Amino acid sequence: MSRTAFREMLGALAIEPGQHLLIHSSFKALKKAFPNLNAADFIKILQEKVSSEGSLLMPVFTYCFRRTSGDYERFSRDHSPSKTGWLTEYFRRQPDALRTASPTHSFALWGKVGLEYDSKIIPHSPLGKDSPLDWLAQKEKSAILMLGTDFHSLSFGHYLEIIHQAPWADLNPWTYMGVEKIGADESADIPLKEIPGCSQSFINFEKYIQKHIKLAEFICNDQRFRKVTIPELLHYGEYYFRLHTNELLCPAGNCQACDTRRNKLK
Ligand SMILES: [Zn+2]
């Protein structure tokens, strides 16, 4: 039953062979909507839908930055567990999944992307140039699946900040937490050009897009599953990220990371 409903959801979102999907998921939402769907089914059904001509990508971020306190973890590509949810860690551990090499923002990959993207690259911009998001941006048939999530977790928003040169994109917003602009890999320190900041206000970009288009949507047991295509994000992002940059930081006094960036601009 749950498996059928999950397939139906992917059908309603027009998921098809040859598509490259970045998946952001809430395990809780998936459990509510599809109570009997296990992680193995989840992955197998998605693989069937996109086929080996398509790709699946999931964030398996570990945030291994060097820290001024000296107390931090170093990233092991093989062993560091994902800090972005149980399901992403399960996906990473599949024998046919690859993991990319950014100590801070790695992705687990399956399918075509694993053949085309060199997973050993350590990009100096973890979600910018040379990252898996940059690969995805070059693909016409690419999309982001938001399974019970919204633009708060839209990693692609950071990519848009960088390519559209938001004025703070290269400012480190996490200095107040002792985070340095350096990735801590197990074998080396990796100097970073840009590091992703706070994504709370990407919700404003979501509202903006929804004024113009209706995103593909499927509701099941009160849980919302949606798809936004990469060409849609690039198209609307070009305008929004250039002209509405002030809406991309949290309002002053609400968020130390966004305030850090705003203050450094003065
Ligand atoms: Zn913020």
py3Dmol code that shows the C-alpha trace and the ligand (Angstrom):
import py3Dmol

protein = """\
ATOM      1  CA  MET A   1       0.000   0.000   0.000  1.00  0.00           C
ATOM      2  CA  SER A   2       2.668   2.505   1.061  1.00  0.00           C
ATOM      3  CA  ARG A   3       4.886   1.439  -1.827  1.00  0.00           C
ATOM      4  CA  THR A   4       2.036   1.965  -4.291  1.00  0.00           C
ATOM      5  CA  ALA A   5       1.231   5.357  -2.791  1.00  0.00           C
ATOM      6  CA  PHE A   6       4.886   6.401  -2.914  1.00  0.00           C
ATOM      7  CA  ARG A   7       5.080   5.406  -6.597  1.00  0.00           C
ATOM      8  CA  GLU A   8       1.876   7.330  -7.208  1.00  0.00           C
ATOM      9  CA  MET A   9       3.386  10.415  -5.570  1.00  0.00           C
ATOM     10  CA  LEU A  10       6.480  10.235  -7.795  1.00  0.00           C
ATOM     11  CA  GLY A  11       4.221   9.778 -10.824  1.00  0.00           C
ATOM     12  CA  ALA A  12       2.168  12.826  -9.843  1.00  0.00           C
ATOM     13  CA  LEU A  13       5.401  14.855  -9.623  1.00  0.00           C
ATOM     14  CA  ALA A  14       6.323  13.644 -13.143  1.00  0.00           C
ATOM     15  CA  ILE A  15       9.478  11.825 -12.050  1.00  0.00           C
ATOM     16  CA  GLU A  16      10.712   9.934 -15.085  1.00  0.00           C
ATOM     17  CA  PRO A  17      13.693   8.017 -16.486  1.00  0.00           C
ATOM     18  CA  GLY A  18      16.758  10.127 -17.187  1.00  0.00           C
ATOM     19  CA  GLN A  19      15.953  12.767 -14.569  1.00  0.00           C
ATOM     20  CA  HIS A  20      18.635  13.956 -12.157  1.00  0.00           C
ATOM     21  CA  LEU A  21      17.150  14.495  -8.701  1.00  0.00           C
ATOM     22  CA  LEU A  22      18.517  16.189  -5.627  1.00  0.00           C
ATOM     23  CA  ILE A  23      16.398  14.983  -2.720  1.00  0.00           C
ATOM     24  CA  HIS A  24      15.668  16.886   0.470  1.00  0.00           C
ATOM     25  CA  SER A  25      13.532  14.774   2.759  1.00  0.00           C
ATOM     26  CA  SER A  26      11.873  14.771   6.134  1.00  0.00           C
ATOM     27  CA  PHE A  27      11.848  11.192   7.367  1.00  0.00           C
ATOM     28  CA  LYS A  28       9.024  12.100   9.745  1.00  0.00           C
ATOM     29  CA  ALA A  29       6.838  13.370   6.892  1.00  0.00           C
ATOM     30  CA  LEU A  30       7.580  10.281   4.807  1.00  0.00           C
ATOM     31  CA  LYS A  31       6.644   8.008   7.737  1.00  0.00           C
ATOM     32  CA  LYS A  32       3.364   9.846   8.230  1.00  0.00           C
ATOM     33  CA  ALA A  33       2.438   9.681   4.577  1.00  0.00           C
ATOM     34  CA  PHE A  34       3.762   6.209   3.793  1.00  0.00           C
ATOM     35  CA  PRO A  35       3.870   4.341   7.137  1.00  0.00           C
ATOM     36  CA  ASN A  36       5.023   1.008   5.743  1.00  0.00           C
ATOM     37  CA  LEU A  37       7.625   2.301   3.345  1.00  0.00           C
ATOM     38  CA  ASN A  38      11.107   1.337   4.509  1.00  0.00           C
ATOM     39  CA  ALA A  39      14.366   3.008   3.498  1.00  0.00           C
ATOM     40  CA  ALA A  40      15.288   0.195   1.097  1.00  0.00           C
ATOM     41  CA  ASP A  41      11.938   0.579  -0.729  1.00  0.00           C
ATOM     42  CA  PHE A  42      12.358   4.345  -0.791  1.00  0.00           C
ATOM     43  CA  ILE A  43      15.684   4.120  -2.594  1.00  0.00           C
ATOM     44  CA  LYS A  44      14.734   1.218  -4.859  1.00  0.00           C
ATOM     45  CA  ILE A  45      11.558   2.909  -6.108  1.00  0.00           C
ATOM     46  CA  LEU A  46      13.368   6.191  -6.770  1.00  0.00           C
ATOM     47  CA  GLN A  47      16.076   4.312  -8.675  1.00  0.00           C
ATOM     48  CA  GLU A  48      13.458   2.511 -10.764  1.00  0.00           C
ATOM     49  CA  LYS A  49      11.766   5.825 -11.579  1.00  0.00           C
ATOM     50  CA  VAL A  50      14.855   7.736 -12.724  1.00  0.00           C
ATOM     51  CA  SER A  51      16.671   4.634 -14.135  1.00  0.00           C
ATOM     52  CA  SER A  52      20.442   4.368 -14.486  1.00  0.00           C
ATOM     53  CA  GLU A  53      20.230   7.119 -17.135  1.00  0.00           C
ATOM     54  CA  GLY A  54      19.172   9.470 -14.349  1.00  0.00           C
ATOM     55  CA  SER A  55      20.702  10.307 -10.980  1.00  0.00           C
ATOM     56  CA  LEU A  56      19.916  10.563  -7.304  1.00  0.00           C
ATOM     57  CA  LEU A  57      21.782  12.986  -5.047  1.00  0.00           C
ATOM     58  CA  MET A  58      21.303  13.478  -1.330  1.00  0.00           C
ATOM     59  CA  PRO A  59      23.110  15.895   0.983  1.00  0.00           C
ATOM     60  CA  VAL A  60      25.246  14.049   3.550  1.00  0.00           C
ATOM     61  CA  PHE A  61      26.787  17.147   5.073  1.00  0.00           C
ATOM     62  CA  THR A  62      29.189  16.877   8.001  1.00  0.00           C
ATOM     63  CA  TYR A  63      30.205  20.550   8.535  1.00  0.00           C
ATOM     64  CA  CYS A  64      33.832  19.606   9.299  1.00  0.00           C
ATOM     65  CA  PHE A  65      35.264  23.105   9.484  1.00  0.00           C
ATOM     66  CA  ARG A  66      38.465  24.023  11.273  1.00  0.00           C
ATOM     67  CA  ARG A  67      37.565  25.917  14.437  1.00  0.00           C
ATOM     68  CA  THR A  68      39.488  28.499  16.418  1.00  0.00           C
ATOM     69  CA  SER A  69      38.821  26.478  19.601  1.00  0.00           C
ATOM     70  CA  GLY A  70      40.975  23.680  18.199  1.00  0.00           C
ATOM     71  CA  ASP A  71      38.200  21.255  19.073  1.00  0.00           C
ATOM     72  CA  TYR A  72      36.773  19.900  15.830  1.00  0.00           C
ATOM     73  CA  GLU A  73      36.369  16.712  13.809  1.00  0.00           C
ATOM     74  CA  ARG A  74      38.277  15.947  10.641  1.00  0.00           C
ATOM     75  CA  PHE A  75      36.326  14.570   7.696  1.00  0.00           C
ATOM     76  CA  SER A  76      36.710  10.989   6.552  1.00  0.00           C
ATOM     77  CA  ARG A  77      35.061  10.418   3.180  1.00  0.00           C
ATOM     78  CA  ASP A  78      34.549   6.745   4.009  1.00  0.00           C
ATOM     79  CA  HIS A  79      33.518   6.974   7.619  1.00  0.00           C
ATOM     80  CA  SER A  80      32.109  10.362   8.679  1.00  0.00           C
ATOM     81  CA  PRO A  81      28.370   9.880   9.127  1.00  0.00           C
ATOM     82  CA  SER A  82      25.928  12.300   7.534  1.00  0.00           C
ATOM     83  CA  LYS A  83      24.544  14.973   9.832  1.00  0.00           C
ATOM     84  CA  THR A  84      21.584  15.659   7.571  1.00  0.00           C
ATOM     85  CA  GLY A  85      19.311  12.829   8.669  1.00  0.00           C
ATOM     86  CA  TRP A  86      19.106   9.104   9.093  1.00  0.00           C
ATOM     87  CA  LEU A  87      17.751   8.447   5.613  1.00  0.00           C
ATOM     88  CA  THR A  88      20.638  10.273   3.928  1.00  0.00           C
ATOM     89  CA  GLU A  89      23.105   8.226   5.951  1.00  0.00           C
ATOM     90  CA  TYR A  90      21.320   5.028   4.909  1.00  0.00           C
ATOM     91  CA  PHE A  91      21.576   6.105   1.254  1.00  0.00           C
ATOM     92  CA  ARG A  92      25.279   6.955   1.633  1.00  0.00           C
ATOM     93  CA  ARG A  93      25.977   3.466   2.959  1.00  0.00           C
ATOM     94  CA  GLN A  94      24.507   1.665  -0.043  1.00  0.00           C
ATOM     95  CA  PRO A  95      27.181  -0.339  -1.876  1.00  0.00           C
ATOM     96  CA  ASP A  96      26.449   1.382  -5.205  1.00  0.00           C
ATOM     97  CA  ALA A  97      26.429   4.941  -3.798  1.00  0.00           C
ATOM     98  CA  LEU A  98      29.439   7.259  -4.043  1.00  0.00           C
ATOM     99  CA  ARG A  99      30.280  10.041  -1.662  1.00  0.00           C
ATOM    100  CA  THR A 100      31.801  13.332  -2.764  1.00  0.00           C
ATOM    101  CA  ALA A 101      34.861  14.716  -1.001  1.00  0.00           C
ATOM    102  CA  SER A 102      33.949  18.106   0.513  1.00  0.00           C
ATOM    103  CA  PRO A 103      34.783  17.949   4.244  1.00  0.00           C
ATOM    104  CA  THR A 104      31.887  20.278   5.005  1.00  0.00           C
ATOM    105  CA  HIS A 105      29.168  19.662   2.365  1.00  0.00           C
ATOM    106  CA  SER A 106      29.478  16.248   0.697  1.00  0.00           C
ATOM    107  CA  PHE A 107      26.740  14.523  -1.287  1.00  0.00           C
ATOM    108  CA  ALA A 108      25.881  10.857  -1.781  1.00  0.00           C
ATOM    109  CA  LEU A 109      25.430  10.032  -5.474  1.00  0.00           C
ATOM    110  CA  TRP A 110      23.826   7.233  -7.455  1.00  0.00           C
ATOM    111  CA  GLY A 111      23.412   6.784 -11.212  1.00  0.00           C
ATOM    112  CA  LYS A 112      24.685   8.919 -14.073  1.00  0.00           C
ATOM    113  CA  VAL A 113      26.098  11.624 -11.822  1.00  0.00           C
ATOM    114  CA  GLY A 114      28.552   9.095 -10.411  1.00  0.00           C
ATOM    115  CA  LEU A 115      29.947   8.526 -13.908  1.00  0.00           C
ATOM    116  CA  GLU A 116      30.097  12.179 -14.924  1.00  0.00           C
ATOM    117  CA  TYR A 117      31.038  14.000 -11.715  1.00  0.00           C
ATOM    118  CA  ASP A 118      34.457  13.301 -10.240  1.00  0.00           C
ATOM    119  CA  SER A 119      33.578  12.525  -6.636  1.00  0.00           C
ATOM    120  CA  LYS A 120      37.207  12.923  -5.548  1.00  0.00           C
ATOM    121  CA  ILE A 121      37.179  16.669  -6.276  1.00  0.00           C
ATOM    122  CA  ILE A 122      37.309  18.858  -3.161  1.00  0.00           C
ATOM    123  CA  PRO A 123      35.674  22.099  -4.332  1.00  0.00           C
ATOM    124  CA  HIS A 124      36.939  25.324  -2.754  1.00  0.00           C
ATOM    125  CA  SER A 125      33.337  26.465  -2.871  1.00  0.00           C
ATOM    126  CA  PRO A 126      31.430  23.539  -1.280  1.00  0.00           C
ATOM    127  CA  LEU A 127      28.051  24.457  -2.843  1.00  0.00           C
ATOM    128  CA  GLY A 128      29.365  26.627  -5.685  1.00  0.00           C
ATOM    129  CA  LYS A 129      31.672  26.127  -8.641  1.00  0.00           C
ATOM    130  CA  ASP A 130      32.817  22.521  -9.185  1.00  0.00           C
ATOM    131  CA  SER A 131      30.364  21.214  -6.589  1.00  0.00           C
ATOM    132  CA  PRO A 132      27.701  18.598  -7.411  1.00  0.00           C
ATOM    133  CA  LEU A 133      25.211  21.505  -7.547  1.00  0.00           C
ATOM    134  CA  ASP A 134      27.255  23.035 -10.363  1.00  0.00           C
ATOM    135  CA  TRP A 135      26.999  19.702 -12.230  1.00  0.00           C
ATOM    136  CA  LEU A 136      23.239  19.646 -11.631  1.00  0.00           C
ATOM    137  CA  ALA A 137      22.870  23.214 -12.916  1.00  0.00           C
ATOM    138  CA  GLN A 138      24.255  22.138 -16.307  1.00  0.00           C
ATOM    139  CA  LYS A 139      21.544  19.500 -16.725  1.00  0.00           C
ATOM    140  CA  GLU A 140      18.272  20.285 -18.446  1.00  0.00           C
ATOM    141  CA  LYS A 141      16.398  17.338 -16.905  1.00  0.00           C
ATOM    142  CA  SER A 142      17.206  18.105 -13.305  1.00  0.00           C
ATOM    143  CA  ALA A 143      15.051  18.888 -10.314  1.00  0.00           C
ATOM    144  CA  ILE A 144      14.853  19.110  -6.562  1.00  0.00           C
ATOM    145  CA  LEU A 145      12.422  16.894  -4.709  1.00  0.00           C
ATOM    146  CA  MET A 146      11.168  18.368  -1.467  1.00  0.00           C
ATOM    147  CA  LEU A 147       9.694  15.468   0.460  1.00  0.00           C
ATOM    148  CA  GLY A 148       8.017  17.158   3.408  1.00  0.00           C
ATOM    149  CA  THR A 149      10.540  20.018   3.303  1.00  0.00           C
ATOM    150  CA  ASP A 150      10.540  23.561   1.934  1.00  0.00           C
ATOM    151  CA  PHE A 151      13.038  26.177   0.778  1.00  0.00           C
ATOM    152  CA  HIS A 152      14.499  26.452   4.308  1.00  0.00           C
ATOM    153  CA  SER A 153      16.622  23.472   3.301  1.00  0.00           C
ATOM    154  CA  LEU A 154      17.216  24.493  -0.310  1.00  0.00           C
ATOM    155  CA  SER A 155      20.989  23.983  -0.665  1.00  0.00           C
ATOM    156  CA  PHE A 156      20.664  25.165  -4.258  1.00  0.00           C
ATOM    157  CA  GLY A 157      19.866  28.635  -2.877  1.00  0.00           C
ATOM    158  CA  HIS A 158      23.508  28.867  -1.768  1.00  0.00           C
ATOM    159  CA  TYR A 159      24.588  28.031  -5.303  1.00  0.00           C
ATOM    160  CA  LEU A 160      22.386  30.871  -6.590  1.00  0.00           C
ATOM    161  CA  GLU A 161      23.880  33.299  -4.029  1.00  0.00           C
ATOM    162  CA  ILE A 162      27.321  32.487  -5.376  1.00  0.00           C
ATOM    163  CA  ILE A 163      26.654  32.557  -9.113  1.00  0.00           C
ATOM    164  CA  HIS A 164      24.671  35.781  -8.795  1.00  0.00           C
ATOM    165  CA  GLN A 165      27.358  37.285  -6.570  1.00  0.00           C
ATOM    166  CA  ALA A 166      25.302  38.222  -3.531  1.00  0.00           C
ATOM    167  CA  PRO A 167      27.588  40.822  -1.892  1.00  0.00           C
ATOM    168  CA  TRP A 168      28.153  38.701   1.219  1.00  0.00           C
ATOM    169  CA  ALA A 169      28.615  35.352  -0.516  1.00  0.00           C
ATOM    170  CA  ASP A 170      32.299  35.117   0.396  1.00  0.00           C
ATOM    171  CA  LEU A 171      31.944  36.446   3.965  1.00  0.00           C
ATOM    172  CA  ASN A 172      32.127  33.850   6.718  1.00  0.00           C
ATOM    173  CA  PRO A 173      28.957  34.250   8.824  1.00  0.00           C
ATOM    174  CA  TRP A 174      29.925  31.656  11.437  1.00  0.00           C
ATOM    175  CA  THR A 175      32.931  33.406  13.030  1.00  0.00           C
ATOM    176  CA  TYR A 176      30.847  33.905  16.190  1.00  0.00           C
ATOM    177  CA  MET A 177      30.814  30.110  16.521  1.00  0.00           C
ATOM    178  CA  GLY A 178      34.575  29.885  16.017  1.00  0.00           C
ATOM    179  CA  VAL A 179      34.212  28.455  12.500  1.00  0.00           C
ATOM    180  CA  GLU A 180      37.120  29.194  10.163  1.00  0.00           C
ATOM    181  CA  LYS A 181      36.864  29.432   6.387  1.00  0.00           C
ATOM    182  CA  ILE A 182      38.775  26.179   6.148  1.00  0.00           C
ATOM    183  CA  GLY A 183      37.542  22.643   5.581  1.00  0.00           C
ATOM    184  CA  ALA A 184      39.064  20.042   7.923  1.00  0.00           C
ATOM    185  CA  ASP A 185      39.796  16.984   5.831  1.00  0.00           C
ATOM    186  CA  GLU A 186      41.539  14.041   7.490  1.00  0.00           C
ATOM    187  CA  SER A 187      44.603  14.559   5.327  1.00  0.00           C
ATOM    188  CA  ALA A 188      44.723  18.340   4.807  1.00  0.00           C
ATOM    189  CA  ASP A 189      43.245  21.751   5.544  1.00  0.00           C
ATOM    190  CA  ILE A 190      41.165  22.958   2.590  1.00  0.00           C
ATOM    191  CA  PRO A 191      40.954  26.760   2.199  1.00  0.00           C
ATOM    192  CA  LEU A 192      37.404  27.733   1.213  1.00  0.00           C
ATOM    193  CA  LYS A 193      36.394  30.529  -1.101  1.00  0.00           C
ATOM    194  CA  GLU A 194      32.772  30.653  -0.022  1.00  0.00           C
ATOM    195  CA  ILE A 195      30.972  28.967   2.841  1.00  0.00           C
ATOM    196  CA  PRO A 196      27.200  28.592   2.942  1.00  0.00           C
ATOM    197  CA  GLY A 197      25.436  30.829   5.435  1.00  0.00           C
ATOM    198  CA  CYS A 198      21.951  30.838   6.877  1.00  0.00           C
ATOM    199  CA  SER A 199      19.164  29.605   4.601  1.00  0.00           C
ATOM    200  CA  GLN A 200      16.155  30.691   6.695  1.00  0.00           C
ATOM    201  CA  SER A 201      15.215  33.468   4.276  1.00  0.00           C
ATOM    202  CA  PHE A 202      15.205  31.279   1.180  1.00  0.00           C
ATOM    203  CA  ILE A 203      11.549  30.899   2.099  1.00  0.00           C
ATOM    204  CA  ASN A 204      11.106  34.403   0.600  1.00  0.00           C
ATOM    205  CA  PHE A 205      12.430  33.062  -2.700  1.00  0.00           C
ATOM    206  CA  GLU A 206       9.907  30.226  -2.446  1.00  0.00           C
ATOM    207  CA  LYS A 207       7.077  32.741  -2.020  1.00  0.00           C
ATOM    208  CA  TYR A 208       8.382  34.693  -4.986  1.00  0.00           C
ATOM    209  CA  ILE A 209       8.494  31.641  -7.252  1.00  0.00           C
ATOM    210  CA  GLN A 210       5.017  30.612  -6.186  1.00  0.00           C
ATOM    211  CA  LYS A 211       3.652  33.968  -7.260  1.00  0.00           C
ATOM    212  CA  HIS A 212       4.715  33.033 -10.783  1.00  0.00           C
ATOM    213  CA  ILE A 213       4.295  29.294 -11.081  1.00  0.00           C
ATOM    214  CA  LYS A 214       2.530  26.443  -9.383  1.00  0.00           C
ATOM    215  CA  LEU A 215       5.083  23.890  -8.227  1.00  0.00           C
ATOM    216  CA  ALA A 216       4.285  20.229  -8.864  1.00  0.00           C
ATOM    217  CA  GLU A 217       2.675  19.006  -5.648  1.00  0.00           C
ATOM    218  CA  PHE A 218       1.235  15.868  -4.083  1.00  0.00           C
ATOM    219  CA  ILE A 219      -0.453  15.743  -0.685  1.00  0.00           C
ATOM    220  CA  CYS A 220      -0.807  12.510   1.241  1.00  0.00           C
ATOM    221  CA  ASN A 221      -2.012  12.195   4.866  1.00  0.00           C
ATOM    222  CA  ASP A 222      -1.537  15.964   5.262  1.00  0.00           C
ATOM    223  CA  GLN A 223       2.115  15.764   4.203  1.00  0.00           C
ATOM    224  CA  ARG A 224       3.296  17.824   1.275  1.00  0.00           C
ATOM    225  CA  PHE A 225       5.648  16.556  -1.435  1.00  0.00           C
ATOM    226  CA  ARG A 226       6.835  18.902  -4.160  1.00  0.00           C
ATOM    227  CA  LYS A 227       9.216  19.258  -7.043  1.00  0.00           C
ATOM    228  CA  VAL A 228      10.938  22.339  -8.374  1.00  0.00           C
ATOM    229  CA  THR A 229      13.036  21.998 -11.506  1.00  0.00           C
ATOM    230  CA  ILE A 230      16.567  23.356 -11.756  1.00  0.00           C
ATOM    231  CA  PRO A 231      15.695  25.349 -14.922  1.00  0.00           C
ATOM    232  CA  GLU A 232      12.869  26.991 -12.901  1.00  0.00           C
ATOM    233  CA  LEU A 233      15.247  27.832 -10.044  1.00  0.00           C
ATOM    234  CA  LEU A 234      17.840  29.221 -12.444  1.00  0.00           C
ATOM    235  CA  HIS A 235      15.266  31.251 -14.332  1.00  0.00           C
ATOM    236  CA  TYR A 236      13.577  32.876 -11.321  1.00  0.00           C
ATOM    237  CA  GLY A 237      16.807  32.933  -9.309  1.00  0.00           C
ATOM    238  CA  GLU A 238      18.542  35.128 -11.850  1.00  0.00           C
ATOM    239  CA  TYR A 239      16.092  37.928 -11.183  1.00  0.00           C
ATOM    240  CA  TYR A 240      15.424  37.322  -7.498  1.00  0.00           C
ATOM    241  CA  PHE A 241      18.986  36.844  -6.272  1.00  0.00           C
ATOM    242  CA  ARG A 242      20.177  39.954  -8.086  1.00  0.00           C
ATOM    243  CA  LEU A 243      17.346  42.343  -7.264  1.00  0.00           C
ATOM    244  CA  HIS A 244      15.997  41.110  -3.926  1.00  0.00           C
ATOM    245  CA  THR A 245      19.296  40.471  -2.164  1.00  0.00           C
ATOM    246  CA  ASN A 246      18.099  42.327   0.948  1.00  0.00           C
ATOM    247  CA  GLU A 247      15.403  39.671   1.435  1.00  0.00           C
ATOM    248  CA  LEU A 248      17.964  36.881   1.527  1.00  0.00           C
ATOM    249  CA  LEU A 249      19.292  37.703   4.997  1.00  0.00           C
ATOM    250  CA  CYS A 250      17.148  37.354   8.135  1.00  0.00           C
ATOM    251  CA  PRO A 251      15.769  40.664   9.481  1.00  0.00           C
ATOM    252  CA  ALA A 252      18.364  42.571  11.569  1.00  0.00           C
ATOM    253  CA  GLY A 253      18.654  41.415  15.173  1.00  0.00           C
ATOM    254  CA  ASN A 254      17.106  38.000  14.553  1.00  0.00           C
ATOM    255  CA  CYS A 255      20.018  35.865  13.458  1.00  0.00           C
ATOM    256  CA  GLN A 256      23.660  36.213  14.393  1.00  0.00           C
ATOM    257  CA  ALA A 257      24.920  34.619  11.171  1.00  0.00           C
ATOM    258  CA  CYS A 258      22.950  37.014   8.947  1.00  0.00           C
ATOM    259  CA  ASP A 259      23.861  39.983  11.182  1.00  0.00           C
ATOM    260  CA  THR A 260      27.547  39.057  10.891  1.00  0.00           C
ATOM    261  CA  ARG A 261      27.295  39.249   7.120  1.00  0.00           C
ATOM    262  CA  ARG A 262      25.286  42.457   7.146  1.00  0.00           C
ATOM    263  CA  ASN A 263      27.690  44.177   9.559  1.00  0.00           C
ATOM    264  CA  LYS A 264      30.724  43.227   7.511  1.00  0.00           C
ATOM    265  CA  LEU A 265      29.183  44.884   4.465  1.00  0.00           C
ATOM    266  CA  LYS A 266      28.978  48.273   6.197  1.00  0.00           C
TER     267      LYS A 266
END
"""
ligand_1 = """\
1
ZN
Zn 19.690 34.049 9.193
"""
view = py3Dmol.view(width=600, height=400)
view.addModel(protein, "pdb")
view.setStyle({"model": 0}, {"cartoon": {"style": "trace"}})
view.addModel(ligand_1, "xyz")
view.setStyle({"model": 1}, {"stick": {}})
view.zoomTo()
view.show()
